[in-house]
């Protein structure tokens, strides 16, 4: 039986950053998928000329069955820029454009015209400078798809890290860690590991919030009052959960070898370790959405836009992870 070729949507993200460069770098080789870029065609054509890359754009038609792209070939769903995009210079006028690309690509996935969405880096500050509240892809896509429970999971070889809270100031983390939130996050993570990553019986290592996981209550009571009781309750449903564990030791090889993923309580508890292990090859994925979404693990690198020096390693890994996830659905 001939295997179906997946069609993957891609959004380059901030037009002044390296996202367009990464998309163009991806297609300079034969790909086993059909890539559809949701962006301004003139942006890609101009960046390709600057980089010296060949580029052939084909208009996206969801009615035409997907086929693998030849080197230099890319399908395009045009989304017009609001203002010219200069390498390295963000413009709040293009903030709405960035969100339009995300919405149209997400809608294509919801309509099952595309099997997954791969997102390039966005510049959160310039979107907020335009007067549009924006804290990240995960939250934006959760809101767009009306999904209350979406979990950020970052993956690199040898480590998977999910987050209970994402883009919150540290002062708000403790009060955000409630039994209800933990139950929702762990349930989404557990099911996501099963459905999206094909791990039949996941084992999750759960961090404590405080140093030494609270030191028996001497360094905080969140572990005693919230985290441990929640884990105990969820274990009764059959979930394999270890913790709460001290975050300063959970990332040692001895502990990591005993689990399939680490659940960190807040952004900078888990992600510095993951990025130290695999920056440039790590992938960010959103569990709990009604479609597959993967992304790079880095920012817009404005100073590298158009220079030909941007490393496409994370973008390639994000595409491969999207392909792997889509293949699980086709089984």
HELIX and SHEET records of a PDB file:
HELIX    1   1 UNK A   19  UNK A   26  1                                   8    
HELIX    2   2 UNK A   41  UNK A   51  1                                  11    
HELIX    3   3 UNK A   92  UNK A   94  5                                   3    
HELIX    4   4 UNK A   95  UNK A  110  1                                  16    
HELIX    5   5 UNK A  124  UNK A  129  1                                   6    
HELIX    6   6 UNK A  137  UNK A  144  1                                   8    
HELIX    7   7 UNK A  170  UNK A  172  5                                   3    
HELIX    8   8 UNK A  173  UNK A  176  1                                   4    
HELIX    9   9 UNK A  179  UNK A  195  1                                  17    
HELIX   10  10 UNK A  211  UNK A  217  5                                   7    
HELIX   11  11 UNK A  222  UNK A  222  1                                   1    
HELIX   12  12 UNK A  223  UNK A  227  3                                   5    
HELIX   13  13 UNK A  228  UNK A  235  1                                   8    
HELIX   14  14 UNK A  247  UNK A  250  1                                   4    
HELIX   15  15 UNK A  253  UNK A  256  1                                   4    
HELIX   16  16 UNK A  267  UNK A  278  1                                  12    
HELIX   17  17 UNK A  302  UNK A  304  5                                   3    
HELIX   18  18 UNK A  313  UNK A  330  1                                  18    
SHEET    1   A12 UNK A  56  UNK A  59  0                                        
SHEET    2   A12 UNK A  73  UNK A  78  1                                        
SHEET    3   A12 UNK A  34  UNK A  39  1                                        
SHEET    4   A12 UNK A   7  UNK A  11  1                                        
SHEET    5   A12 UNK A 116  UNK A 119  1                                        
SHEET    6   A12 UNK A 292  UNK A 295  1                                        
SHEET    7   A12 UNK A 283  UNK A 287 -1                                        
SHEET    8   A12 UNK A 151  UNK A 156 -1                                        
SHEET    9   A12 UNK A 159  UNK A 163 -1                                        
SHEET   10   A12 UNK A 261  UNK A 264  1                                        
SHEET   11   A12 UNK A 203  UNK A 207  1                                        
SHEET   12   A12 UNK A 240  UNK A 245  1                                        
END                                                                             
